[in-house]
Amino acid sequence: MRPFSSVGGRLALALLLVVAGVLAIVYVIVVPSYKTSLENNELNALQRQLLLRAVPTFPTAPFLKQQYAQTLAPRVNARVVVFDLQNETPALLVPYADSNVEGDSSDVVNDPVAFDAIRLQTLARGTVTRKGQESAEVAYPIGASVVMLASPLHDQLQVVGVVRKRVFVAGALAMAFAVLLGYGGARIFARRIRKLEVAAERIAAGNFDQPVVDHGSDELGQLARTFERMRLRLSNLDRARGEFIANASHELRTPLFSLGGFLELLDDPELDEPTRDEFLTQMREQVARLTKLATDLLDLSRLDAGRLTVAREPVELGELAEEVAAEFRARAAAHPIELAVEPVAAQGDAERVLQIGRVLLENALVHTPPSTTVRISTAVDGGRATLTVANDGPEIPREAQQQVFERFYRLDGTRASGSGLGLAIARELAEVMGGRIELDSQNGWTLFTLVLSAEAPDRDLEPGLV
């Protein structure tokens, strides 16, 4: 594997580049500025000596200049050179007196700092590299002569060299530490990332048993907690899918088994006509049950896939409530149905509102004893338009009030006449229309209420009873 293809290698390289960049900035800022500071300190010291000692004691007699240079040099701790300007073309600035009597003065002929002083007729200062060595020089013009003090910067440059060397050594150690720290830290992060990768592969394979655990509070910890939430949701969906398939298979198997039994009985040549008619009636009921179950399953599949479209248009809940009541009037002989409606305009889909109303009314008729009163009403409450189906039958236990909306759920002791999908479909249809279904079961009454967004009514309807 390439060294920088892994997270560890890349983090180590990034940390190395950061440290190298910081050290480069430190070097550029510290070393040159320190060198300049040392040079300025030396130049300032020479300038003070020049103005305090050299200029005031400058001799007027030419034969005293050499003695002046030799006497002044140890006092100012610098080389003292006196230049005379010779009027030649080009002009030539030659040393007339030099405290360095043992050396050759040709190295300072036309010295640039001294030349600037005589040319500008003012104090001049600067550094000059001569014979591979750098010196600090300060010069001052006196008539046609120039006095110059020069001091080598050997000691100062040695100090700068030591600083430079230590910066390089510290930089090398820092970069080595950065590489080690980068690889070490990256290995820790890579181990955590690898755990998340293994967990993702495990979840992708359909294994939802092991939790995804990372106690960190950083981004990886947040990602792990997101994975854990995803695992729980997928686990619930997988369990719901398994339960759905099992329940759907059971619901299909029961009527199919019943139909198979009736068909075998119908083959009996001694079967009398009334019994045959009874069997045919029951077979029709089972076929109707299968048809309704197939329709419910199709609606659920469309809802789950998000392909069930509903209209969002003004609907009149009062008219729809009357229509639902009229459909069930013949079946509700044992149940007095009270219909109390008022003009209620809402936003929704008329066909889906009818479907929800049928589910709620059928649920009230089937799961309550005879002579139970069923009441259908509509109302407006602020921005809410409601259609309520209420009955005074047995109350739904509080712990089961949310479960009744689950798929294939049936309360204990209730008739198994339906598929257990009606309320689940009704709730999801209401949510698709931007509404909801509320359940309230207390004080001897059970109310299922469809809540939609209210709109201004188009016309008035008179309340009535059927």
N, C-alpha and C positions, 0 to 999 in steps of 0.2 A: 504494500500500500504506500502511496506517495506520502511524504512526511506532512504536507500541509493540506491533505485532503480530508483529514479528520478534524473534529471540533477542537481537540486538544492542540493539534499543530497550528490551527488558525488562531486560537486564542493566544498561544505562546508567541506566534509571529506578531500578532497585533500588539501584545504587551511589549515585545522586544522593540518594535518600531516606535511605540510611545516613549519608552525609556530612552532609546537612541535619540529621538527628536528632542526630548527634554534636555538631555546631556549636551546635544549640539547647541541648543539655545543658551544653556548655562555657559558653555565654552566661549561662544561668540560674545556673550555679554561680559563675562568675568575676566577672561585672560587678556583680551586687547585693552579693556578699560583699566585693568590693573597695571598693565605695562605702560599705558599712557599716564596713569597717575604717578607711577614711579619716575617717569621721565620729567613730568611737570614739577615734581618735588625737587629733582636735581637741578632743573633749569631755574626754578625760583631761588634755590640756594645760591647758585652761581650769580644770578642777577643781583641778589642782595650784596654779595661780596664785591661784585663789580662796581656797584653804585656807592657802596660805603667805603671800600678800601682802595680799589684800583683807580677810579676816576679822580678822586681828590688828590692822590699822591702822584699823578702822572707828571714826569719831569719835562721841563721845557728844553733842556739841553739834549741834543741827540746822543752824545757819548754816555749819558746816564741811563739810557733806555734798557741796555742789556742788564745792568746792575739792578734796575727797577724790576725787570721780569724775574730775575733769579731771587730777589729778596721777597717779592710778593707771592711767588708760587707756593711756598710752604705755609704761608699765612692763610691763603684762600683754599689750600688743598686742591689745586688745579693747575693745569698747564697754562702759562701766560705767554701770549704772543702779541707783539706790537708790529702792525703792518704799516708800510708806507705806500702811498699810491704813486706810481710812476706814470707820467703823462706820455704814454705810448699809444699806438693804434694796433690792436685794441688796448684798452687800459689794462694795466697789470698791477695786481696787489700782491706785494712780496713781503715776507717777514723780515723786519729789520732787527728785532730782538726776540729771543725765544728762550724760555726757561729750560727747555729740553736741550741743554748744551751738548749732551752726549749723542743725540740723534740727529737725523737729517731733517731740516725744516722744509724741504721741498714738498712734503706731503700736504702742507697748508697753503701753498701758493694759490692765490685766487680762491681762497676758502669761500664757499657760497654764503655762509652766515655773515662773515666779515664784509664781503662784497655788498650784501644787502644793507649793512649798516652805513657804509660810506656812500652808497648810491642814494639811500633814502634819508641820510643824515639824521638817523634816529636809532634807538636801541633795537637790535635784532637778536633773535634767539631761535634755536632749532636743534635738530639732531642730524649728525652726519656720520655716514659709514665710511671708515677709512681703514684700508688694509684688513678688511674683514671684521673690523671691530666698530661698534657704534659708540659715538660720543655725544654728550650734550655740550652745546656751545652757546655763549652769550657774548655779543660784541657791541662796542659803543664807539662812535666816531668822535675824535678830538682833533679838530683842524684837518690836516691832510693825512692824519694817522688814524689807526683803529686799534683799540685794545680789545683783545679777545681772551676769554677764559674758557678752557675746554676741560671736560672731565669724562673719563671713560665710564660707560654704563655696564661694565662687565658684571659687577656685583648685583645690580638691579636685574639684569637679564638672567643671571643665575637663579634669582628668586622666582622670576617669571617662569623659567624652565622647570623649577621644582613644582610650582603650582600646576603648570601644564601637564607634567608627568603624573601628578596625583589625580588630576581630573581624568586623565586617560585610564589610570588604574581603577579609580572609583567607578568610572563608566563601564569598564570591562566587568568588574564584579557586579555592578547593578544589572547589566544586561544578562549575565549568567544567572543571577538570582531571578530576573524577570522570566527567563526561559523556564527555569525549574518551577517557579510559582505558577506560570501559565499552564504548564503541562499538569502540575498537581491539581490546580483548581479546575482545569478542563476535564481531568479524569473524573473528578467528583461530579461535575455537571453532566459529563457524558454517561456516567453510571445512572444518574437519575433519568436522563433522556432515554437511555436504553430500557430502563424499567417501564417508562411510558410507552415506548415502542412495543415491548413485549405485551403490555396490557392492551394496546390497540389491536395487535394481531390476535390476541386471545378473544377480544370482543368481536372482531371481524369474523372469527371462526365460529361465533355463536356460543361461546363459553362465558356466561355472565355470573358465575359463582364467586370468583375471587374479586374482592374490592380493589380499587386503585387507590393506593395510599402514598401520600407524600406530604410530610408535615411542614415543608418549607412555606414561608410567607411571600416568596418572590414570584416571578412570572411562571416558573415551572410548577410551583405549588398550586397556583391558580389554575394552570392547565390541567394538573392532576385532578383537582376538584371538579373541573369541567368534565373530564373523562369519567369521573365517578358518577356525576349526575347523568351523563349520557348512558353509562352502563345500567344504572337503575331504571331509566326510562326504557331502554331497549329490553331489559329484563322483563319489565312490566308488559311491554308490547308483545314480547315473545310468549309470555305466559297467557296474556289475553288472546293472542292468536291461537295458541294450543287449546285454550278453553273454548274459543269460538268454534274451532273446527270440531272439537268433541261434542259441544252442545248442538251445533248445526247437524252433525251426523246423527246424533240421537233424535233430534226433532224430525229429521227426514226418515229415519229408520222406523219410528213408531207408526206413522200413517202408512208407510209402504208395507210394513209387516201386517198391519190390519187389513189393507187392501188385498194382500196375498191370501190371508185367511178367508176373507169373504169370497174371493174367486174360487178357492177350493170348495167352499160350502155350496156355491152356486152350481158346481158340477154334479151335485147330488140329484139324481133323477126323481127321487121321492120328495124333494123339497116342495112344500105347498106354496101357493101364490102369495098369500099375505106375508109369509116369512121372507120370500124372495123380494117383495117390495120393501120390507123393512131393511133387508141387507143392502138393497140398492140405495135407499135413502142414506144409510150410514156411510156407504161408499162415496156418495156425492159429498157428504160432509168432510170426509177425509181428503177428497180431491180438492175441495175448496180450501181446506187447511193447508194442503201442499201448495196450492196456487198463492195463497196469502204469504206463506213462508218464503216462497221463491221471490215474490215481489219485495218483501221486507229485506231479504238478503241482497237483492239487486240494489235497493235504495242504500243499504249500509255500505256496499262496495263502492257505490258512486260517492257517498259522503266521505268515506275514507280516502278515496283517490282525489277528492276535491273537484270532481267533474259533475256534481249535481248543481245545476244553476237554478236560481230562483229570481223572480221578478221583484223589483222594489218599486211598487206603484201604490197609489191610494186604494185601500179596500175598506168596505163597510162591514165591521165586525158584527153589527146587529143582524144584517141580512144573512151573513154566513152562519151565525148561531141558529137562526130560524131554519135554515136549510138543513143543518146537521140534525136538529131536533125532528124535523119532518122525516128524514131518512130512517130514524130509529123509533118512530112512533109505533109501528107495528110490532117491533121486537120488545118494546118496553111496556107490555101490557101489565106486568106484575109490578112495575115501578112508576109511580106518578112523577111525571117530568114537569117541573115548573120552569117556564121560560120568561125571563124578565130582561128585556133588552132596551137600550136607549141608543140614540144616534152616536156612533163611535167610529170615526175615520182613523185609519192607521196606515202605516207604511209596511207593505208586505206582499206576499204572493197569495192570491185568493185560493188557488188549488192546494197549496201547502198548508194554508190556514184551515181549510176544510179537512185535510188529512189529519192534522193535529187534533182538531175538534172531534173527529170520529174516534181517534185513539182514546182521548180522554173520556168521551161519553161511553164508549164500549167498555173501557176499564171500570167505570163506575157501575155500569149495569151488570157486568159479569161477576165482579168480585164483591158484590153486596147482596145480602139476603132479600127475598121478596118483600114488597111493601116499603122498601127503602126509598126515601124521597131523593130525587136527583134534580138539582137546580142548575140551570144555565143562565149566565148573566154577562152583560158587558158594561163597561164603565170607563170613565176618563179620570185619571188622577195626575194632575199637572201635565207633564209631557209623556205620561204613560197611558197607552190604550190597552185595556185588559179584557180577556175572554176567560171566564171562570166556570169550571164544572165542579159542583160541590155535591156531596151526599152525606146523609146522616147515618151511614153504616159504621162498621167497626173502624176504629182509628188505626192508623199505621204507626207502629212503634217508632220512637224517635231515632233509635239506632239503625233502623232500616230505611229511613226517609231518603237518604242519599243512594242507597243500594237499589231502590226500585227503578232507578234510571239506568242501571247497568244492564248490559245485554244478557238475555236468557235468565235474568234473575226473577224468582218467584217467592213471594212470602210463604212461610210455612202455613199449611192448612188451607191455601187458596186453590181454586180450581185450575187445573192445567189445561185450560181450553185454548190458550193462545200460545204464541211462540216465545213470549218473554222478550220480544224485540220492540213492541209498540212504543213504550215510554222512552226507550233509548233513541229510537228514530225521531220521536216527537221533540225531544230535547235538542238533538243535533239540528233538526230542521229549523227550530226556533232560533238557534244560535246563528245559522247561516243567514237568516233574515235580519240579524242584528238584534234579536230579542232573547228571551229566556223563558223557562217554565219554573214557576215557584210552587212549592208544596207546603201546605199548612194543615196539620192534622191534630186538632185538639178541641176540647169542649164539645165532644160529640159530633163534630163535623170534620170532613176531609175535603180540602179545596186544592184543585190543580188549576193554576192560573197561567195563561199565556200572556206574556207582557211584550208589547211592541211599541214602537215610536208612534206617538199620536199625531194626527193631522187634523185640520179644521174640517168638520163634517160638511158634506155636499148638500144634504137635505135632512129633514127631520123624520124620524120614525116614531110611531106611537108604541109604547110598551104594551106587551100583551102576554097572555097566558094560554097554554095549550095543555 
